[in-house]
Amino acid sequence: MSTFSGETNIKKLLMKFRVLLLILMIYSLQSCGPKIIQDPIVFDQRRKELTLDYMQSHYAMEQSEPTIIPRMVVVHWTVIPTYKKTFEVFDKTLLPSHRKAIAGASPLNVSAHYVIDRDGTIYQLMPDTLMARHVIGLNHCAIGIENIGGPKQPLTNAQLKANTKLIKKLKKKYPIDYLLGHYQYTLFESTDLWKEKDQGYRTKKSDPGEKFMQDLKSNLKALDFKPLPTINTKVD
């Protein structure tokens, strides 16, 4: 075998080795992120129209598509005991008649981008950049994460870990400045991010519990989210 052909074979082996390393690196990066199961809810033409109408009537936003630029993540709990029942609730286009506290604001059904089951399984119900109805005044810039549980069904450590991984992924992907629990949403009323036009449209929330949010923010301290606003805070 000539020296030339020997060098050629070595170069080919090196090239194959580099390709293999690249594949392993890509796989490693993907495996570090959370596994997300795609389980989309109905987002038909009727839901699109109702979402656009909600954006116009509540936020004075005229758009041809119901898209958002995420600036925050809002964490919730469902007070519905199973993922199956939660999906069935969100999957409908129209808000059920028994939701009297919010029915007057819009017939658009409530929804969320993600639901995390009690074992930590993450389901994605909507694209991150479509508007979901999950938080008054801030839907136009908020990704919603629901967790199966409630006051009588405290959120689990598996859910805490899953929220941590998911929010890290979202923070890398979007210009997200804030992380908040649903119970903290009214803190934004004095900011420029708040767009709710109806001064009487508010609901009192406690989800996902103060302890859970404290633990979650502790896990995500390195992401350096902005502090939540206080009275008279201005946010651009």
N, C-alpha and C positions, 0 to 999 in steps of 0.2 A: 504494500500500500504506500502511495506517495505521501510526502509530507503535506502536500496541498490538500489531498482528499482527507487526510487525517484531521487537518485543521478545520475543514468544512464540516466534518462530522461532529467535532467538538462544538463548533458554533451552533449547529442544529440542536445538539443536546442542551446547550446553554439557553437557547431560545425557548425550547420546550419547558425547561425548568422555570424560566421567568414567567411564562404563560401560566404554568401550574401555580406558582406563587401568587400571581395576580388573582387567579380564581379563588384560591384559598383565602386571600385577604378580603375579597368581596364577600365571600360566604361568611367570614368571621364578622365583618361589619354588619351584615344583615341579621345574623343570629344574635347579635348583641341587643338589637332593638326588640320591642315587644311583638309578639305574634298577634295579629289583628284579623279577626274573622269578618269578612264582608257579608252583611245581611241587610241590604237596603230596604227601607220603607218605601211605600208608594210616594212618588213625587211626580204626579201627572200634571196635565195642563191646568186642571182646576186648582191644584195646590200651588202651582206656580203663580197663577193669577191672584189667588188669595194672599200669597206672600208679598207680591208686588203691591197689592192694595194696602196691606199692613204697613209696608215700608213708607208708602205715600201718606197714609192717614195718620200714622203714629210718629213718623220721623221726618215727614216732608222730604222724602227722598224719591225722586223720579228716576227710575231705572228701567231698562228693557229686559234685564235679567236679574233674578233675586240673589245676586252674589255679594259677598262681603270680603273685606280684608281683615283677618283676625288680629285683634290687638290685645285680647285677653282670653283667659280660660276661666269658665265658671263651673264649679263642681257642685253637684246635686246628689240627693238620694231620692229614690222613687216612691217610697212608702207603698210599693207593690212588691209582693214577696218573691216573685219569680221573673226570670228573663222572658219566658214565653208570654206571660200576661202583659209585661211591660211592652214587648214588641207589638202585641195586638192592640194596645192602647195607642201607640205612636203611629202605627201603620195606617190608620184612618185619616182621610183628608180633612174631614169636618170634626170640629170639637164636639164631644158628647154634651148633651143637654144638661147633664147633672153638674157640669163645671160652671155653676152660676156666678162665681166670683170673678171669672174672666170672660164669660160668654159674651157680655155686652161690648167688649173691646173688639172682637173679631170672631167670625166663624172658623177661622184657620185653626187647625188642631195643634196642640203642643207637640214638641219633638225635641230631639237632641242628636248631636253628631255621633256620640259614642255612648254605649252602655257597658258597664263593667259588672260581671256577675260575681257572686259571693266567693267563688273559687279563684277569682282573678282573671277569668277569661274576658277578653276585650272584643266587643262587637262594634263595628262601624255601620251606622244606619244611614248616614248622609255624607256627601263630600264635605270637607272642611270649609269650603268657600261658598256653600249654599247657606242661606239664612234659615236657621231653625228658630222656632218660638219656644224659648225656655227661660228668658229673663227680661223683665220689663225694663224698657229704656235703653237696653244695651245689645239686643239681638243683632243689630247691624254690624257689630264688631266682635262678637263673642262666640267662641267654640264652647259647646255645652257637653259636659261629661256627667252622665247619670250613673249612680251606683245602686245596685239592688239592695234595699234595706231601708231602715228608718228608725225612729225613736225606740220602737219595740224590737228592732232587729238590727243592732249596732253593726256598722261596717267592719269588715274583717281586715286582718293584717295582709291577706292576699290581695285585697282591693287596694290597700295603701301602696303596696309594691307595684301593682299594675298601673295605678294613677301616676306614680312617680316615673315609671318608664315611659308611659304614653306622653306625659307633659314634657319630658326631656326631648322626645322626638318632635313634638309640635313646636317647641321653642326653637329648635334648630331650623325648622322649615319656614316659620312665619315671624313677622316682627311683633311678637307678643311681649307686651310690657307688664301685664298684670295677671296675677293669679288670685282668685277670690272664691269664697264659699257663697252660695246663693243668698244666705242671710245677710251678706255684706253689700248687696247690690245698690242699696239706696245711698251709700257713701259717695256714689258718682253723680248724684243729683246736682252738685255744685260745679261740675266739670263740663268741659266742652264735648266729652264723649257721650254725655247723657242727651238723648234726643226725644224722649217721650213728651208729646204735646198735651196729653190729657193729664191735667194736674190731679185728678181724682182717681187715676188708675194706679193703684199700688196694692200689693199683697204682703202680708207679714210671713217671713220665712225663717226656718231654723236649720235647714239642711246645708251641708252634710254633717253638722255638729262641729262645735268649736274645737274639740280635742282632735278630731280627724284632720281639720284644716291646720292646726298647729303642727301636728306630726308631718303632714304633707309638705308644709312650707319648710320645716326643718330638713326634710330629705332633699329639698330642692334649693337650699340656701345658696349653693354655688352658682345657680343660674342668675342670681342677682336681679330678681324682679323688682320693679319700682314699688315703693311703699304705697299702700292704699291711701286714697285721698281723705282729707278731713274737710271740715266746713271751710268754704271760701277758696279751696284749692282749685287752680286752673290747670287743665290738662289739654295740650294741643293734640 
